[in-house]
Amino acid sequence: MDSNLTLAIHGTRGGTRRLNVAVIGGSLTGPVAALLLLRAGFDVTVYEATPASTPLGGGLIGLEHTALDVLDRLGIGRHEFIAYESETILQVAVRDRRPAQTVHHTYPGRNTTWTLLHQALTARIPAGVLHTGTRVTGLSTHSGRPVLRFADGDTEPADLVVFADGRSSIGRRLLDPDRKLRYAGYVAHRGIAASVPRPDLRDFVRMQPCPGAQFTIAPVPGGCDWTFYLGCTADEYQRHFGASPTRRLLALPRHISPAARTHVDGHADHLLPPDHAAIVRATTTRMAVPVLDIDPPTRMVWPVGDGHAVLLGDALAPVRPHTARGANNGIEQAAGLAVALTQHRRYAADLPTALHGWQRRHLPTAVAAVREGPVIGDKLGLGAR
Ligand SMILES: Cc1cc2nc3c(=O)[nH]c(=O)nc-3n(C[C@H](O)[C@H](O)[C@H](O)COP(=O)(O)OP(=O)(O)OC[C@H]3O[C@@H](n4cnc5c(N)ncnc54)[C@H](O)[C@@H]3O)c2cc1C
């Protein structure tokens, strides 16, 4: 550790303060936070558990205008992460496997995919900042300073630890251990198909065949991305994906059993229009995400010795996918954090007060999204309230 840094943080008020920030998680929220904090002049290191992050998925993600503006301000060209500029959501009621009624909605944003956005973000992280294959396992203090512990036994100090490590967050387990994930009783089966049901597919289409099932589909480069929400007991999940829903939070293509495939294909044949069922059947690359609930967060900031740790994104509050708020919340929280820390760095704003101001602004939105998920699920007949 460089001794100037200690002086800068613990020295007299005023002047430039240079915090050393550790960001845990290199998916979406973590890289956005890291890029914004690097721009603001902080020393940033990102630790990502997976050796290479691409296998995590490619799923469609709707981003609202505030999040899009954050990406704009990072200088990320829209063409890098938005393949289709449609703002239209087609809400289709399906009866007897035929579209019965279609309602048009306008989405206040655009659709991206995890893969496109993740690539656009990580390509901008300077060499040496992102450490992949580095799993954080603990947080303690040494001489008042927060110290991260890693799976290989290494340790690293930091003044501020930003946990953006997703639904299974070690940060949440350490800082807020009473908030445990609960399985909501249904699964988002996902597929990336190499073809489309109609060549003119440009919009996000949401199909409601009956209570207890929802199907969404949208174009992505090279084909389409679909999600099929279906009820599933915890035992079925274990049989289909090889582990319980609160342990296997993302079933990757290698975890999808033949029984899981048959289950999804059968429901597609039974409920969806034949052209959409054919797309599902033809999809080889599949994943599954158990839908989970959690108690709403009551805080985002914790003192750790003389430093701090914060939770943001899915680490703070995993929300049901129907809310379309998970990535939006993470990006908005990261932008707000950069604003608060910049006030501290440039104008010597009191750090705990700046962090609590950030929490006051962003906590209500996270709480609202956590609460909204079961309400939407209930309307769709998915999951128990
Ligand atoms: C079907 C579906 C549809 C969705 N649609 C939308 C949508 O339309 N709009 C929207 O805003 N959101 C949507 N979401 C939610 C969105 O995908 C997530 O909220 C978002 O990916 C969360 O990003 P994150 O970076 O906070 O967490 P994650 O993407 O979960 O990333 C966490 C990262 O931390 C790493 N990590 C974990 N533990 C450790 C550790 N101990 N040490 C180091 N690294 C670690 C992980 O490997 C991972 O890379 C959807 C989700 C699903 C499943």
Ligand as a Chemical Component Dictionary entry (heavy atoms), coordinates in Angstrom:
data_LIG
# 
_chem_comp.id                   LIG 
_chem_comp.type                 NON-POLYMER 
_chem_comp.pdbx_formal_charge   0 
_chem_comp.three_letter_code    LIG 
# 
loop_
_chem_comp_atom.comp_id 
_chem_comp_atom.atom_id 
_chem_comp_atom.alt_atom_id 
_chem_comp_atom.type_symbol 
_chem_comp_atom.charge 
_chem_comp_atom.model_Cartn_x 
_chem_comp_atom.model_Cartn_y 
_chem_comp_atom.model_Cartn_z 
_chem_comp_atom.pdbx_ordinal 
LIG C1  C1  C 0 -34.907 -13.738 -17.460 1  
LIG C2  C2  C 0 -34.285 -12.453 -16.960 2  
LIG C3  C3  C 0 -34.668 -11.239 -17.535 3  
LIG C4  C4  C 0 -34.147 -10.030 -17.048 4  
LIG N1  N1  N 0 -34.543 -8.853  -17.628 5  
LIG C5  C5  C 0 -34.097 -7.687  -17.131 6  
LIG C6  C6  C 0 -34.489 -6.441  -17.722 7  
LIG O1  O1  O 0 -35.245 -6.413  -18.693 8  
LIG N2  N2  N 0 -34.014 -5.282  -17.176 9  
LIG C7  C7  C 0 -33.188 -5.286  -16.090 10 
LIG O2  O2  O 0 -32.799 -4.202  -15.638 11 
LIG N3  N3  N 0 -32.770 -6.444  -15.530 12 
LIG C8  C8  C 0 -33.198 -7.631  -16.021 13 
LIG N4  N4  N 0 -32.781 -8.815  -15.460 14 
LIG C9  C9  C 0 -31.884 -8.767  -14.295 15 
LIG C10 C10 C 0 -30.445 -8.557  -14.674 16 
LIG O3  O3  O 0 -29.999 -9.566  -15.558 17 
LIG C11 C11 C 0 -29.613 -8.569  -13.407 18 
LIG O4  O4  O 0 -30.199 -7.706  -12.466 19 
LIG C12 C12 C 0 -28.195 -8.115  -13.665 20 
LIG O5  O5  O 0 -27.523 -9.032  -14.500 21 
LIG C13 C13 C 0 -27.444 -8.001  -12.336 22 
LIG O6  O6  O 0 -26.144 -7.560  -12.622 23 
LIG P1  P1  P 0 -25.056 -7.519  -11.462 24 
LIG O7  O7  O 0 -23.803 -7.105  -12.137 25 
LIG O8  O8  O 0 -25.559 -6.729  -10.302 26 
LIG O9  O9  O 0 -24.972 -9.006  -10.940 27 
LIG P2  P2  P 0 -24.523 -10.354 -11.774 28 
LIG O10 O10 O 0 -24.838 -10.196 -13.209 29 
LIG O11 O11 O 0 -25.137 -11.473 -11.029 30 
LIG O12 O12 O 0 -22.960 -10.354 -11.594 31 
LIG C14 C14 C 0 -22.321 -10.660 -10.399 32 
LIG C15 C15 C 0 -20.877 -10.988 -10.722 33 
LIG O13 O13 O 0 -20.162 -11.166 -9.513  34 
LIG C16 C16 C 0 -19.335 -12.319 -9.639  35 
LIG N5  N5  N 0 -19.148 -12.860 -8.291  36 
LIG C17 C17 C 0 -20.051 -13.522 -7.527  37 
LIG N6  N6  N 0 -19.511 -13.841 -6.350  38 
LIG C18 C18 C 0 -18.231 -13.385 -6.361  39 
LIG C19 C19 C 0 -17.161 -13.425 -5.420  40 
LIG N7  N7  N 0 -17.319 -14.006 -4.214  41 
LIG N8  N8  N 0 -15.980 -12.863 -5.765  42 
LIG C20 C20 C 0 -15.808 -12.269 -6.978  43 
LIG N9  N9  N 0 -16.804 -12.201 -7.906  44 
LIG C21 C21 C 0 -17.985 -12.750 -7.594  45 
LIG C22 C22 C 0 -20.135 -13.253 -10.543 46 
LIG O14 O14 O 0 -19.296 -14.219 -11.154 47 
LIG C23 C23 C 0 -20.726 -12.270 -11.540 48 
LIG O15 O15 O 0 -19.886 -12.026 -12.643 49 
LIG C24 C24 C 0 -33.257 -10.035 -15.947 50 
LIG C25 C25 C 0 -32.869 -11.248 -15.381 51 
LIG C26 C26 C 0 -33.373 -12.444 -15.875 52 
LIG C27 C27 C 0 -32.950 -13.732 -15.240 53 
# 
loop_
_chem_comp_bond.comp_id 
_chem_comp_bond.atom_id_1 
_chem_comp_bond.atom_id_2 
_chem_comp_bond.value_order 
_chem_comp_bond.pdbx_ordinal 
LIG C1  C2  SING 1  
LIG C2  C3  SING 2  
LIG C2  C26 DOUB 3  
LIG C3  C4  DOUB 4  
LIG C4  N1  SING 5  
LIG C4  C24 SING 6  
LIG N1  C5  DOUB 7  
LIG C5  C6  SING 8  
LIG C5  C8  SING 9  
LIG C6  O1  DOUB 10 
LIG C6  N2  SING 11 
LIG N2  C7  SING 12 
LIG C7  O2  DOUB 13 
LIG C7  N3  SING 14 
LIG N3  C8  DOUB 15 
LIG C8  N4  SING 16 
LIG N4  C9  SING 17 
LIG N4  C24 SING 18 
LIG C9  C10 SING 19 
LIG C10 O3  SING 20 
LIG C10 C11 SING 21 
LIG C11 O4  SING 22 
LIG C11 C12 SING 23 
LIG C12 O5  SING 24 
LIG C12 C13 SING 25 
LIG C13 O6  SING 26 
LIG O6  P1  SING 27 
LIG P1  O7  DOUB 28 
LIG P1  O8  SING 29 
LIG P1  O9  SING 30 
LIG O9  P2  SING 31 
LIG P2  O10 DOUB 32 
LIG P2  O11 SING 33 
LIG P2  O12 SING 34 
LIG O12 C14 SING 35 
LIG C14 C15 SING 36 
LIG C15 O13 SING 37 
LIG C15 C23 SING 38 
LIG O13 C16 SING 39 
LIG C16 N5  SING 40 
LIG C16 C22 SING 41 
LIG N5  C17 SING 42 
LIG N5  C21 SING 43 
LIG C17 N6  DOUB 44 
LIG N6  C18 SING 45 
LIG C18 C19 SING 46 
LIG C18 C21 DOUB 47 
LIG C19 N7  SING 48 
LIG C19 N8  DOUB 49 
LIG N8  C20 SING 50 
LIG C20 N9  DOUB 51 
LIG N9  C21 SING 52 
LIG C22 O14 SING 53 
LIG C22 C23 SING 54 
LIG C23 O15 SING 55 
LIG C24 C25 DOUB 56 
LIG C25 C26 SING 57 
LIG C26 C27 SING 58 
# 
